[in-house]
Structure formats: C-alpha cells, structure tokens
Amino acid sequence: MQERPHSRPQRWTPPPDEGPDARALIAEVAKGDERAFEQLYDLLAGSLLAMIQRVVRDAAQSEEVAQEVLVEVWRSATHYRPELGSVQTWVFTLAHRRAVDRVRSAQAGRDREARVGAQQHGRPFDEVSESVTTRWEQRQVRRCLTALTELQRESVLLTYYRGYTYREAAGLLEAPASTVKTRLRDGLIRLRDCLGVGR
C-alpha cells in the first residue's frame, strides 16, 4: 500500500548540529575508513530516512534515495567543509535535493502516463479488472488495520509500511523490543484472520 508522492515537495529546514563526533567521523570517512562510515551511517540513517519519507511519501523510493545519498557521502566525504555547517546539515542538504528530484521525476512520469492514457480510447478488460481487484484489496487491508489494537497497528505500520526493523520500531515507540515483536506477531495473526488468508 504505497502513497503517491505529492507534486509539490514540502519545505525543509536543516536539523540542529549533531556535535563534534560526526565531524571526526567524516574526516576519517574522507580517508577511506569503512568503520568510520559505518558509525556515521548508524548516527544519521534513521533521521535521514525519516526526512526523505516526509518529502517522497513512498517507503520503497525513500529507501532508494537514502541509499543513494549515503553512497554519495562515502564518495564525496572529501568535499565536506566544516566552516559551511554541520555534517548532518551537509548530508541532509544532499538528501533533500535528491528527494525533491525524485518527487519531480515521479510527477513527470505520472504526467506522461496521463497524456498517453488520454490518447487511448479504451482499456483492456484485464487491466480494468486488475485495477478494481487491487483497489478492493487495499480497502480490505485498511479495514483490517482498523480492527487491530492501537499498539498492534503502530507496530505493523512502522515495520511493514515504513520499513523499520522491529528493534528500530521499538526505539520509536519507546517500548522493549520483545514487546514490539509480540505486538507485531499478534497484529499479523489478526490481519491474516481478517483478510481470510489461508482459508
């Protein structure tokens, strides 16, 4: 269940300074230190992905953009200039540009599809049937999600629709990982039963 990107990207403001640790790490990354890059990745990846998702609005595309940005950070760490701002601001600026480019590219693709669709006089039965079936399935999933408890729904949405691991979801929900894992398991069982999977 993917949300379509907005045609106009949201306004972005730089995050607060993350402190001297990131500057020390980026200096080592610039020398090719993979361990420093892993630490920098751990420091920035979660908030970076969250920011990109606010712009792109699509979990899969957001993950792609985040990976592209982190590869760019690895390749261009020597271009970071501390006098121009914090490491996080530099990385988030790169990410914001890429996210906006992705939104614009997606919008251009939709515009092309709309023009082609307007030129076609009819759609094959199979295509219409598939579209109706997909919409019906999405409505069923949304209906079944409302049947979950709030805690189960949060766990399922964070892990399956936002792409977080259950441990990352636990951090966001400020709950023990074992609790989130249990909520997730129970929620998925209730979803399965509600959707009639395996009947």
NORJOJO-V607068 format. One record per pair of residues at least 24 apart in sequence whose ideal C-beta (glycine too) atoms are under 8 Angstrom apart, sorted by the first residue. I is the first residue (numbers start at 1). J is the second residue. D is the distance in Angstrom with one decimal. If there is no record, write none. Layout:
BEGIN
i->[I I]
j->[J J]
d->[D D]
END
This chain:
BEGIN
i->[1 1 1 1 2 2 2 3 3 4 4 4 4 5 5 5 5 5 5 5 5 6 6 7 7 9 9 9 9 9 10 10 12 12 12 12 14 14 14 14 14 15 15 15 15 15 16 17 17 17 18 18 18 18 18 22 22 22 23 23 23 25 26 26 26 26 29 29 29 30 30 30 37 37 40 40 41 44 44 44 44 45 46 47 48 48 48 49 51 51 51 51 52 52 52 53 55 55 55 55 56 56 56 58 59 59 59 60 61 61 62 62 63 64 65 65 65 65 66 68 69 69 69 72 140 141 141 143 144 144 144 144 145 147 147 148 148 148 149 149 151 152 152 152 152 152 153 154 155 155 155 155 156 156 156 156 159]
j->[138 141 142 161 58 59 60 57 58 57 58 106 110 56 57 58 61 102 103 106 107 57 103 103 107 55 99 100 103 104 54 55 51 55 92 96 85 88 89 92 93 47 51 88 89 92 88 86 88 89 43 44 86 87 88 86 87 88 82 86 87 87 73 77 80 87 73 74 77 77 78 80 73 74 73 87 70 70 87 88 91 70 168 88 91 92 95 163 92 95 96 99 95 98 99 162 96 99 100 103 99 102 103 106 161 162 163 163 102 106 99 163 163 102 95 98 99 102 95 98 94 95 98 98 195 191 195 194 190 191 194 195 191 190 194 187 190 191 183 187 183 183 184 186 187 190 187 183 180 183 184 187 184 187 188 191 184]
d->[5.5 6.0 7.5 6.5 5.3 7.0 7.0 4.8 6.2 6.9 7.4 7.9 7.8 5.6 4.9 5.8 7.4 7.4 4.8 4.7 6.9 6.1 6.8 7.5 4.7 5.1 7.0 4.6 4.9 7.8 6.0 5.8 7.1 6.9 7.6 4.8 7.2 7.9 4.5 6.2 7.2 6.8 7.7 5.3 6.7 5.8 7.9 4.2 7.0 7.4 7.0 7.9 5.8 6.5 4.4 6.9 3.8 6.2 5.8 7.6 5.7 7.5 7.9 5.5 5.2 4.9 7.2 6.6 4.2 4.0 4.5 7.1 7.9 5.7 7.3 7.6 6.1 8.0 7.9 6.4 5.8 7.1 6.7 7.9 6.6 6.8 5.6 7.5 6.1 6.3 7.3 7.7 5.6 7.9 4.8 7.1 6.8 3.9 6.5 6.3 5.2 5.6 6.0 7.8 6.2 5.8 5.0 7.9 5.9 7.3 7.7 7.7 5.8 7.9 6.9 5.1 5.4 5.4 7.1 5.9 5.4 4.5 5.7 7.9 6.0 7.6 7.0 7.6 7.6 5.2 3.7 5.7 7.3 6.5 5.5 5.0 5.7 7.1 7.9 7.7 5.1 5.0 7.5 5.9 3.3 6.8 6.8 7.8 5.2 4.2 4.4 5.9 6.3 4.6 6.8 7.0 6.0]
END
